[in-house]
């Protein structure tokens, strides 16, 4: 055992052991020294500079968290010099403190999942603790991690965020069983309020989870045979095993959420009829219609929409795509479609993209893995015409492109006059974007892109009606200025941000944030 030492701190004689830091001895003796970066499990380096103290005979201030105490030292923790230095340190931190209060990985995760905490718990075998904390910010961390992008990949190595994102996502992509099983969630007492949710995708499921925890009675209706939305019908099995998704949905259902499948607004009930049954309504219908390519020949047999193609495969079908398949687009849907085509047995799979690889919005990991699987990229090309024979796709005429001046952050592709290329194909899959299918919602105002319009601050739609409460949209819906004092029906849901479909995890934080308004309204209207 190390010998005992004595240190005088602010006139108080404190005892400790040789090798202990000034901070450890102070805390052991009931003396508080402010600090931000101290963690008993990590090596100390005094990054925040808030724990500085003054020692008699030392010309410099000492960092209490990293300075070993010496027998007979006399320390002052609140001298004028110490207080002045701490004030300067706080001002510097507040001037640019990105990553100081919360880790870069948490800040850059759309669903605010604590990636490094999750990894640490997997290593220690204490997975239940971080899952409980992660689920407080995100109802289903494992499925979302399995299909999430890695926005922190561009962070400097010193920040650690990129490494944490990549490592956690790869662990949960390849070994999604790293989850704790069912965790009991504390629910508030029943409020007597009923909430109807249209759409059982990530937005709708997130809404159901948080609303149920608040004690409200929740019913989700969805047009598809099973809940999950794009998580089930838009994300291929190799990226997100449906067994994991089923377990997460079952956990949400265990909260008392009623789930009705094969239910279509406009068929099984009108929108007005549905609204009349609930105190609040959430519209979370997502973006299920593929955008057209916009060239002659799109009506030929063998031309498919990217989401339609992925949905059919998810339902167990094997669409006839032939041996030569071309996917038009450069996003993650295009990557999912081309890699799925490979798995269906296509011998030649092309990705046609009008810009270069550097401008592709898809994740670099997906681009690289598709290339490793044999996918051929046709950069700086754009469909000019799809040519058929006997009503079926035969080949695609490609316009050669070049990059012009930048617009919206990326260089604009422009056609090279008179320069074309012909690509023999048996199937063309359009993966250039998605929009909402609003059949049955004719009473809701749409924007010029066919997306449900909602106020950017109140999230109110244009709907008049009896439902006095509803959920605002996630980032998955376009928002517009207007309706600031409009009726209280709002909308939320699937992956359709202002410039087109976005990453699924983006549904979670905005959905939670938007629900706070619904919680307040329901609480204000509660009896008594």
N, C-alpha and C positions, 0 to 999 in steps of 0.2 A: 504493500500500500504506500502511496506517495505521501511524503511528509506534509504536515499541516503548515499553513502560512497565515499571516495576518495582514490585512489591508485596511487602511482607514479610508472610508468613503463618506464624504460630507460630514466629517467629525465622528462617524460611527465606526467602531472597530468591528471588522467583519472577518470571519474565518473561512478558510477554504483549503483546497489541496493544490500542491504544486502541479502545474500543467493546465489548470483551469483558466479560462479567460476572465477578464474583468467583468464582462457581462454576466457570466455564469455565477460568479461569486456575489455580484450585486443582487441578482434575482434570488439566489438562495437565501440571502439575508433581508429580503423584502424591500429592496431599493429598485425602483423602476428606472430604466434607462431607455428612452425611445429608440425604436429601430423599425425598419421596414423589411430588410433583406435577410434577417437572421432566420435560419432554419437549422435545427439541431441535427438534421440528417445530411446536411451538405457542408462542404468545406467553406470556411468563412473567408470573405475577401473585402468586406466593408464597402459594398457598392453604393449604399444609400447615403453614407456619411452622416447619418442622424445619431448614431450611437457614440459620437466623439465625446471624449472626456479630457480634462486637464490633469496632468500629473506634476507634482512638485519636482522641480529640477529638470523637467523635460521642456525643451524649447518648442516642441511640436505637440499638437493635440493627438491623442491616441484613439484608434477605433476600438471600442470596448469589446466588440464581438470577435475580433481577431487578435487581440493583444493578450498574451499570457501574463497573468498577475505575478508580481514579484513580492517576496516577503518584505514588509515594512513600507510598501508604497503608500503615498498619500494622494487620494484622488478627489477631484471636484467634478460633479456632474452638472452643476447649474451655474457655473461662473459666467460672467458677462461675455467672455471670449467664446465659451462653448455655445451659449444661447445665440450669439451673433452668427456663428458658423452654421448652426443648425438651420437658422432662418434662411441663410443663403442657399443651403442645400435644398430646402423645400422649394424655394423659388425656382431653382434650376430644374428640379423634378417637374414642377407644374408647368414650366415653359414648354417642355417637350417630354411627356412621360408615357408615350405609347409603349406598352410592354412592361412598364414598371409596376402598375397596380394589378394588371391581369396579363398573363402570359401571351405571347404573340399567337400561339396556336388557338387559344380560346378567343382572342380578339378577331382572328381571321376565319374562324369556323362559323358558317351561317347559323348553325344551331347551338353555338356556344358550348360545345362538348369539351370537357377538360381532357384533351388527348393524352398529355403526359401523365396525368393522374390515373387514367384508365390503363395505360401501359404498365405503370408501376404496380398497380394492383394485380394485373395479370401475372407479372413476375413473382409477386409475393403470395399469390393465391388468395388474396382478399378481395375478389372481384365484386362482391355484393355492395361494398361501401361506395366505390365510384359509380356503380350502376345506379344506385339510389340517388346520388347527387346529380349524375348526368340526366337521369329521367326527370328530375325536377325542372331541367331546362329543355329536355327533349324526350318525348314519350318513348321513342324507339331508336336508341343509339345504334345497335348492331345493324339493322337493315339500312339505315341511312348511311352509316360508315361504309357499308359494302358497295354503295353506288354513288357516293359523294365525290365531287371534284376535290382537288387539293389546292385551294387558293393561297395557302401559305408557302407553296413550293418555291416562290421567288424571294422569300425572306433571306437575309444574309445568314450564313451558317452560325454566326455568334448568337443570333436571336433564338435559334433552336426550333422555331415554329415549323419550318419546312420539314425538318427531320421528324418531328413528332407527328405531323400530319401523315407523311408517307408511311411511317412505321405502323401507326395505328390502323390506317386504312388497309394496308397490306395484311396485317394480322387478321382483321375482321373480314377482308375479302376471302382470304384463303382458309381461315379457321374461324368461321362465324359462330362456332359453338362456345366461344369465350363470352358467355353471358351467365347470369346468376340464377336463372330460373325465376319463378314468380316472386315478386317482391310486394308485400302488402302495402297498399297506398292509403294513407289516412284520408277519409272522406268526411266532408262537413255534413251536418244534419240535413235531412231532406227539406228543400225549400218549397216544394209544391209547384214549382215552375217547370214547364215543359219546353224543350228546345228541339226543333226539327232541323236536321242537317241533310242537305241534298248533295250527295257525292261522298263516296267512301275511300277517297285517296288520302295522301299524306296530310293535306289541309283539313279535310273533314275528320279524319281520325284524331288529329291533334286537337281540334276543337272539342270533339267528344270527350277526350281524356280530361282536359282541364275543366270543362263544364261539369262533368260527372264528379270530379273531386270537390267542386263547390256545392254539391248537393242537388244539382238540377237533374231532372229526368230527361234523358237524351235518346232520341231515335235517329238513326242514320238510314237513309234510303239510297240505293245505288242501282244503276241500270245493268251492271255486269253480274255474272253468276256468283262472284266472290268479292269480298272487300279487298282493298289494297290499291285500287286505281293504277296509276303509272308504276308503282312499286311492283305490282303483280303483272300487269299487261304491257308495260313499256320497258321494263328492265329484264334482260335475258337471265335465264337460270344460272348461267355460268358466272354472272356478276352478283346475283342475289338469290340464293337458294330459297325457294318458296316455303320450305319447312320453317326457316327462321322467321319469315314474315307471318306465317300462320300462328306461331307461338306469340308474337307481339300483339297481333290482332286479338287473339284469345285473351290476353291479359287486359286489353282495353274493354273487351266484352264482359270480363269478370267484374268490372265496376258497376254493372247493371245497365250498360248501354244496349239498347235494342237495335238490332241490325236486320234490315230488310233488303234482300237482293232481288234482281230482276224487276225492279220498280222504276218505271219511267214517268217523269212529269209530262203531262199531255196525253198519256195513255192510261195509266192506272189512277191518276188524279190530276186535275188541272192545278196550275200554280196557285190560283186563288183558293181552291179547296185545301191544298196542303197548308198554306199560310194560316188558314182559319183554325187549324187544329192545335196551334202552338203559340206560346207566349213570345218566342223568338225564333227566327229562321236564319240558317246559315246556307248560303249558296256557294258550294265548293265543287263546281262541275268540271274544272280542269280544262285541258285543251286536247281534244281527241280527234280533231280533223286535220289531216295533212294539207299543207299549202300546195297548190298546183305549181308545176314547173313553169308554165306560161309559154309553151312552144307548141307548134303543130304536131299532131300525132299522139297527144296525151290520152286520147280516148281509145287507143288500140289495146287489144288484149295483151296482158303482160306488163302493163304499166301500173305500179302499185304505190300507195302512200306508205311512207316509212312507219308511221304509227300503226296503220292498218296491218302492215306486214308483220310487225313485232307482236301485235295483239293476236293475230291468227295463229302464230307459232306458239304463243303462250297458252292458247286454248287447245293446243294439241294437234292443230292442223299442220299439213306440210304443203304450203303453196307451191304450185308448179312454176319454178323459176328457170328451169333449164340449166345449161352448162355455163353460160356467159351472162353475168349479171353486172349492171352498172348502177351504182348508188350516186345520186346527185345531192351534194351538200358536204359541209365540212364540220358539222357539230357532232356532239356525242351520240345523237340519234343515228347519224350516218355511220358512226363507228359500230354501234350496236347492230345496225342492219347489215353491214358488210361482213362482220364476224359471224353473224347468224347465218348469212348466206353460205359462208364457208362450211359451217357445221351441217348445213342441209345438203352438202355435196356438190356445190357449184365448182367447176374446174377453174374458171377464170372470174375473178371478182375485181371490179374497178371502182374507184372513188373519183368522181368527176367534180372538180372544185375550181371555181373561177379565179381564185387568188393563189398564192403560193402557200407552202406548208407553214411558213412563219406567221401567216395571218389566220390560220385555221383556229376556230374557237374550241375545237375538241381538245380534250386533255392530251398532253404529249405522250403519256403512258399508253393511252388507248391507240393513238396513232402508231406508235412503235410496235405494240403488240399485234395490231392488225397487219402491219407490214411483215412481221415475223411469221404470221399465219398465211402469207402469200398474197395479200391484197395489193393491187397495183394502183398507184396514185396517178391521176391525170390532172396535174396542176395547170392553171392558166388555160382552162377550157370550160366552155359553157354550152349547154344543149341549144342548138339552133332548130333542130327538127328531129322527131322520132319517126323513122321510116318503117312501114309495115309491109307485110305480104300475106294475102288472104286474111286480113284483119288482125294479124298477130305481129308483134314486134320483130323486126329483122335486124335493124341497125340504127345507130344514132349519129346524126351529123353534128359535130362539135365545132363551135366557133372558137378560134384561137384568140386568147386575150393577152393583154399586157397591163401592167399597173400604171395608173396615171397619178394625179395629184391626190393627197390624202383627203378623206372626208370621214367625219365621225371617228377619228383616231386611226383609221386604216386607209391605205392607198386604194383608190377607186379602180376597179377593173374596167378596162375599155377594150372593145373588140379591135382586132387587127384586121383592117379592111381587106376582104377578099381571101382570107386565109382560113381554111377549114380542115377538119380531119374526120374520117369516117371510122366508127367503132362498131364492129359486129356484136350484137347482143341478143339475148333471148328474153331478157327481163330488165326493166328500168324501175328503180325504186326512188321516189322523191322524198328527200329528207332535208328540205330547205326551210322548214318551219311548221308551226302548228297554230290552230286557232280553236276557239270554243265552239262546240255544237250547241246552239241556243234554241233548238227546237223545243217548244213547250214553254219557253220563257219570253214569249213575244211582248209581254208587258214591260220588260226591262229595257231601258235605253242602251244602245250599243255605240261604240265609237266607230270611226271610219274603217278600222281594221276588223270589225266584227267581234270585238271583245267587249264584255260587259263594262260599262262606264261607271266609275264611282269617284266621289270626291277624294282628293288626295290627303285631306286632313281628317274629315269626319267619316269617310268611307261609305257615305250614304249613296244609294242608287236612286234612280228616278221613280221607284215604285211607290205608288200610293196603296194603302191597304190597312188591314186590321192588325197586322203583326207589329207591335210597338217596339220590339227589340230584335236586333240581329247582329251578326258578327261582321266587322270590317274585313277587307280583303287582305290576304297575304301579299307578298311581292309577286305572287303568281297571277295577279290581275292588273290590267292597265288602270291607272288612276287619272282623273282629269279635274281641272278646276271648274267648280260649279256645284250646284246642289248643296251649297254650304248650309242652307236652312231647309233642305228638302226633307222628305219623309224618312222615318227611321229604319227602313229596311236596308241592310248593308250586305255585302257579299265577300266571300273569302274562297280560297281553294287552290286549285292546281297550278301547274307550272307555266304561267303565261305573264311574264313581266312586261313592262312597257315596250321593249324592243323584241319581244318574242319569248319562246319557252326558255326557262332557266333551270338551275339546279334544284333537285327535289328538296334538299335540306333547307332551302330558303323559305319553304312554306312554314317551317316550325317557329322561328323566332317572331316573325311578323304576325303569325296566327295568334301566338300567346299574347303579344303586345296589344293586338287589336281586341282580343277578348276582354281585356280589362274594362273597356267601355261597356260591353254587354253585362259584365258582372255588376258594375255600378248601377246600371239601369234596372237590372232584375232586383238588386238589393233595395233600391229606392221604391220599387213597386210592391215589395213584399208586404203582406198584411201586418198591420201594427207598426 
